[in-house]
Amino acid sequence: MAHKVPCMDSIRIALIGGSGLAAAMLARTQGTRHRIETPFGPTSDEIIETEWDGLPVMFLSRHGPGHTLNPTQVPFRANIFALKRLGCTHIIASGAVGSLREEFRPRDLVIPDQIIDKTHRRAGTFFERAAVHAEFAEPFCPVLRQILVEAGRAATADNPTLAVHDRGCYVCMEGPAFSTRAESLMHRLWGGDLIGMTAMPEAKLAREAEISYALVALVTDYDCWRSAPAGATQHAKAEVLKEIIGNLQAATDNAIDLIRRAVELISRRQAQLPASPAHSALELAIWSDTSRIDPQEVQRLGPIWSKYFGGSDS
């Protein structure tokens, strides 16, 4: 039985801000604040609902007030579940990354198309009491990625000093410590282009929640595969840190501009925007006999999968 995808005139966009961008967006965002109860505990922060270009937009700071949550502590399941409960159909996420390639330079922006998951301490699924296997070959929504790529082209046309890469493989590590040099070199051999700590399980949970998800990665520096000068002093290291912070600030301003352009494109095209494959991700993913799944579990995860049990999405 086919299930309807979200109506494109009911698009609701969530913006998940990572390092740097979260603080910058919070300083510019006013609106209704939501504190959503979830089966997975509280969200990282209150969700702020506002409007951009006629579309409802919800902003969530991934690391919480004052950036107090390290990547492993981020309540990814609560965050995505709350956004689903608020009716979000699309998520544009952001995050700072290190570069594993010469061509991905500090201050560049990247719209990744692939991911390698190296996390191992994070709950990676909503479905603990049923066998649900969501397809994840293309971890980022192709429809939303195309919008971001187009917005990036427009941004670079107006700002020739900006580089926006339309592809890249993001390696998501556990952290919070950074890679060893041996690990960094290994990630390059694997085909990784970027290294970060927050895209997983966020992207996978968004897929399970049938929300279109794409990411804007902000390059702050080269990862440690690029050897530091021998005998670097503490003063030199402090200067490098200052440079990284400056790179993050510059990339943040450019990322906000790109995201604003993307929301404007979505608003202009919402009547013609193709449905994301993510919007029906569970249609063939529930392998358990639905009649044998505990009704309390169906109700507990109602916003995510109730339509496949003959119920509403509320």
C-alpha positions in Angstrom: 0.0 0.0 0.0 1.4 3.4 -1.0 1.6 6.2 1.6 1.3 9.9 0.9 4.4 12.0 1.2 4.1 15.4 2.9 2.2 18.0 0.9 4.7 20.5 -0.5 2.6 23.4 0.6 3.1 22.3 4.2 6.9 22.5 4.1 8.4 23.2 7.5 12.1 23.6 7.7 14.4 23.0 10.6 17.9 24.5 10.9 20.2 22.6 13.2 23.2 24.9 14.1 26.6 23.5 15.0 29.8 25.2 16.2 29.8 28.9 15.5 26.6 29.0 13.4 24.4 28.2 16.4 25.5 31.3 18.4 25.3 33.5 15.3 21.8 32.3 14.4 20.5 32.6 17.9 21.6 36.3 18.0 19.5 36.9 14.9 16.5 34.8 15.6 13.3 35.8 17.4 10.1 33.7 17.6 8.1 31.3 19.5 10.0 29.0 21.8 9.0 25.3 22.0 10.1 22.9 24.8 9.0 19.5 23.5 8.7 16.4 25.6 10.1 13.3 23.9 10.4 9.5 24.8 14.2 10.2 24.6 14.4 13.0 27.1 14.8 16.7 26.5 16.2 18.3 23.4 19.6 20.1 23.3 17.8 23.5 23.7 14.5 25.1 23.2 13.4 25.1 19.5 12.7 28.6 18.2 10.0 28.8 15.6 10.0 31.8 13.2 9.3 32.5 9.5 11.6 33.1 6.6 10.3 33.9 3.1 6.8 32.8 4.1 7.9 29.4 5.4 7.9 28.2 9.0 11.4 27.7 10.1 12.5 26.1 13.4 16.0 26.6 14.8 17.8 24.3 17.2 21.2 24.7 18.7 22.8 21.2 18.6 25.2 21.7 21.5 22.8 23.6 23.8 23.1 26.9 25.5 26.7 28.0 25.7 27.9 25.0 23.7 27.9 22.8 26.8 27.2 19.5 25.1 30.1 17.6 23.5 29.3 15.6 20.4 28.7 12.3 22.2 26.4 14.0 24.7 24.1 15.6 22.1 20.6 14.1 22.5 20.2 13.3 18.8 17.1 11.1 19.2 15.3 13.7 21.3 16.2 16.5 18.8 15.0 14.7 15.7 11.9 13.3 17.4 10.9 16.8 18.6 11.4 18.3 15.2 9.2 15.5 13.7 6.5 16.2 16.3 6.6 19.9 15.3 5.9 18.8 11.7 9.3 19.4 10.2 9.6 18.1 6.7 13.2 19.2 5.9 16.3 19.7 8.0 19.3 21.9 6.9 22.1 21.1 9.3 25.5 22.7 9.7 28.7 21.8 11.4 32.4 22.7 11.6 34.8 20.2 10.0 38.5 19.6 9.4 39.7 19.1 5.8 41.3 15.8 4.6 42.1 17.2 1.2 44.2 20.1 -0.1 41.3 21.3 -2.3 38.9 21.7 0.7 40.5 24.8 2.1 39.8 26.6 5.4 36.7 28.9 5.1 35.3 26.8 2.2 31.8 25.4 2.5 31.0 21.8 1.5 27.6 20.1 0.7 28.6 16.5 1.4 27.1 13.6 -0.5 28.5 10.7 1.4 29.3 9.7 5.0 31.4 7.2 6.9 30.2 6.5 10.4 32.9 5.9 13.0 30.8 6.6 16.1 30.3 3.8 18.6 28.8 5.3 21.8 25.6 6.8 20.5 22.1 5.4 20.2 21.7 5.2 16.4 18.0 4.3 15.9 14.5 5.0 17.2 13.5 1.4 16.8 14.6 -0.6 19.8 11.6 -3.0 19.8 11.1 -3.7 16.1 13.2 -4.7 13.1 13.2 -1.5 11.0 15.9 -1.2 8.2 15.8 2.2 6.5 17.6 2.5 3.2 20.7 4.7 3.6 22.8 4.4 0.5 22.4 8.1 -0.2 22.6 9.5 3.3 21.8 13.1 2.3 18.6 14.0 0.5 19.3 14.6 -3.2 16.4 17.0 -3.5 17.6 19.2 -0.6 21.2 18.9 -1.6 20.4 20.2 -5.1 18.8 23.3 -3.5 21.8 23.9 -1.4 24.2 23.4 -4.4 22.1 26.0 -6.4 22.2 28.4 -3.5 25.9 27.9 -3.2 26.4 28.7 -6.9 24.4 31.9 -6.4 26.4 32.8 -3.3 29.8 32.3 -5.1 28.6 34.4 -8.1 28.0 37.3 -5.7 31.2 36.5 -3.7 34.0 35.3 -5.9 36.3 34.7 -2.8 33.9 32.0 -1.5 34.2 28.4 -2.5 31.3 26.0 -2.2 32.0 22.3 -3.0 29.1 20.3 -4.3 30.3 17.0 -3.0 32.4 15.4 -0.3 32.7 12.4 1.9 32.2 13.2 5.6 33.9 10.9 8.2 32.1 11.2 11.5 34.3 10.2 14.4 33.2 9.8 18.1 35.5 12.4 19.7 35.7 14.5 21.7 39.5 14.3 21.1 40.7 14.9 17.6 42.3 12.2 15.4 45.8 10.9 15.7 47.9 11.5 12.6 47.8 7.8 11.8 43.9 7.9 11.9 43.9 11.1 9.8 46.0 9.4 7.1 43.7 6.3 7.3 40.6 8.5 6.8 42.2 9.9 3.6 42.9 6.3 2.4 39.3 5.4 3.0 38.2 8.2 0.7 37.2 10.7 3.3 37.3 14.4 2.4 36.1 15.9 5.7 36.3 15.0 9.4 33.6 16.0 11.9 31.8 14.7 15.0 28.1 15.5 14.7 26.5 14.3 11.4 25.9 10.9 12.7 23.6 9.5 14.0 21.7 12.8 13.2 21.4 12.0 9.4 20.4 8.4 10.0 17.7 9.4 12.6 16.3 12.0 10.2 15.9 9.3 7.6 14.1 7.0 10.1 11.8 10.0 10.9 11.2 10.5 7.2 12.6 14.0 7.2 14.6 15.3 4.3 18.1 16.0 5.6 21.2 17.8 4.1 24.3 19.3 5.6 26.4 22.5 5.1 29.9 21.7 6.4 32.1 24.6 7.4 35.9 24.0 6.9 37.9 25.5 9.7 41.3 23.9 9.2 43.3 21.0 7.8 43.2 17.9 9.9 46.4 16.6 11.4 47.4 14.6 8.3 49.1 17.8 7.3 52.1 17.8 9.6 52.6 20.8 11.9 56.0 22.5 11.8 58.5 20.6 13.9 59.1 22.1 17.3 56.1 24.5 17.1 55.9 26.7 20.2 53.0 27.4 22.4 52.8 30.9 20.9 52.6 29.4 17.4 49.9 27.0 18.5 47.9 29.9 20.0 48.2 31.7 16.7 46.9 28.6 14.9 43.9 28.4 17.2 43.2 32.1 16.6 43.3 31.5 12.9 40.9 28.5 13.2 38.4 30.7 15.1 38.7 33.4 12.5 38.1 30.8 9.8 35.0 29.5 11.6 33.6 33.1 11.9 34.1 33.8 8.2 32.6 30.4 7.2 29.7 31.0 9.5 28.7 34.3 7.8 28.9 32.6 4.4 26.9 29.6 5.6 24.1 31.7 7.0 23.9 33.5 3.6 23.8 30.2 1.7 21.1 28.8 4.0 19.0 32.0 3.6 19.3 31.6 -0.2 18.3 27.9 0.0 15.2 28.7 2.1 14.2 31.4 -0.4 14.6 28.9 -3.3 12.4 26.4 -1.4 9.8 29.0 -0.8 9.7 30.1 -4.5 9.5 26.5 -5.7 7.5 24.8 -3.0 4.6 24.0 -5.4 6.9 22.2 -7.8 9.5 20.8 -5.4 9.9 17.0 -5.9 9.1 14.8 -2.9 12.2 13.6 -1.1 12.8 9.9 -1.1 13.2 10.3 2.7 9.5 11.2 3.0 8.6 7.5 2.4 11.7 5.9 3.9 9.8 3.5 6.1 7.4 2.2 3.5 9.5 -0.9 2.9 11.7 -0.7 6.0 9.5 -2.2 8.7 10.4 -5.9 8.5 8.5 -6.9 11.7 5.0 -8.2 11.5 3.2 -4.9 12.5 0.4 -6.9 14.2 3.0 -8.2 16.7 4.6 -4.9 17.6 3.5 -3.8 21.1 0.8 -1.1 20.7 2.4 0.9 23.4 5.6 1.1 21.2 3.5 2.1 18.2 2.0 4.9 20.3 5.4 5.9 21.8 6.9 6.5 18.4 3.6 7.7 16.9 4.8 10.9 15.1 7.4 8.8 13.3 5.5 5.7 12.1 1.8 5.7 13.1 0.7 6.1 9.5 2.0 2.6 8.7 -0.3 1.2 11.4 -3.5 2.8 10.1 -3.2 5.8 12.5 -2.6 9.5 12.2 0.9 11.1 12.4 0.1 12.9 15.6 
